[in-house]
Amino acid sequence: MLANPAHGWPVWGHDTAVASLRRELAAGRVGHAYLIAGPDGVGKEAFAQAFALALHCQAHPDGDPSAPCGTCLACRKIARGVHPDVQTFSLASQAARAEKQGTKNTSLTIETVREVSATAALRPMEGRWRVLIIEDAETLQDVAQEALLKTLEEPPGSVVLLLLSDDADLLLPTIRSRCRALDLRPLSRASVTAALEAAGVPPDRATEVAALAGGLPGWARRAADDPKLIQRRQEAFERAVAWIGGSSYDRLVAAVRLGDTFTKRRLEVFAELEALLGVWRDALLLHAALPHYLTYRGNAERLSELAREWGMNDLHRAVCAVQTCIADLEANVRPRLALEAMVLQWPTFRLDRT
Ligand SMILES: [Zn+2]
């Protein structure tokens, strides 16, 4: 377990969130429910684990209750996932339990929430707190969320509930309002590179993976060991380039099609838009002769073609259009409208391919 010298927790980046939580813990303020939100791979699990370490550590350095030592028995048990007062509920743990029933496992069910509530009612065995971590909280079915509300409304005194969600907006407002919100945002590329190198990834490989990681250290750590993740990102790049490379008509059709799937595939649509943003931004960077900052470094030649096609203002407008679209979708603008407005802002090819 490697403490980050910037803030003392074994978490990469997220300095602001760690600092504000550490201030509260140092002042003895421990809430009963936290909503840790941020995109997949941003480091929510590591953050939740560090929080549990701080709560259970038996040898706080300098007597600071917000600092975990990382070496006492409690810290070691948490790091190994065997501390009896720290439990994780997730789609994976639910699947492991429900295997015999052969049911589909795409959302957290009311049975899982009942298990959370039953565990919450037990007194802690070794420490002062019972830390219950609910991963994949964005998949909680509505009835499951309503059941969870009961625990959130009258939490047993020793319970600390950590809800981890890729998208906080998918939770009921009544759930959100009862949790202290901690938003984890993507890190700088330099922080992701540093995190990879600290984990033993060779510098060249770290630079290459961090460039593709979009600020997500968890994704980067997985991708450094798993070429399939890199391949999936390359496929997203291909789809984005094909969309941009289409005629005005094809671009609109693609926008409408994607808009119509938004309700069901919200997170996937945001991922497609992030890929688009990366391509337009890379074209802009190449135009500005800043190849060092490219996201899709391995595709520099094809990006140069796009960069040559348009001027700086055109490319900048396209980048802004994608950013506006993402903000509009987050603000619940009608998806089709948001996506159509975006493609209409993109520069067209000198010879429109209609
Ligand atoms: Zn400790």
Boltz pocket constraint, residues with backbone or C-beta under 6 A from the ligand:
constraints:
  - pocket:
      binder: B
      contacts: [[A, 53], [A, 56], [A, 57], [A, 58], [A, 59], [A, 60], [A, 68], [A, 69], [A, 70], [A, 71], [A, 72], [A, 73], [A, 74], [A, 75]]
      max_distance: 6.0
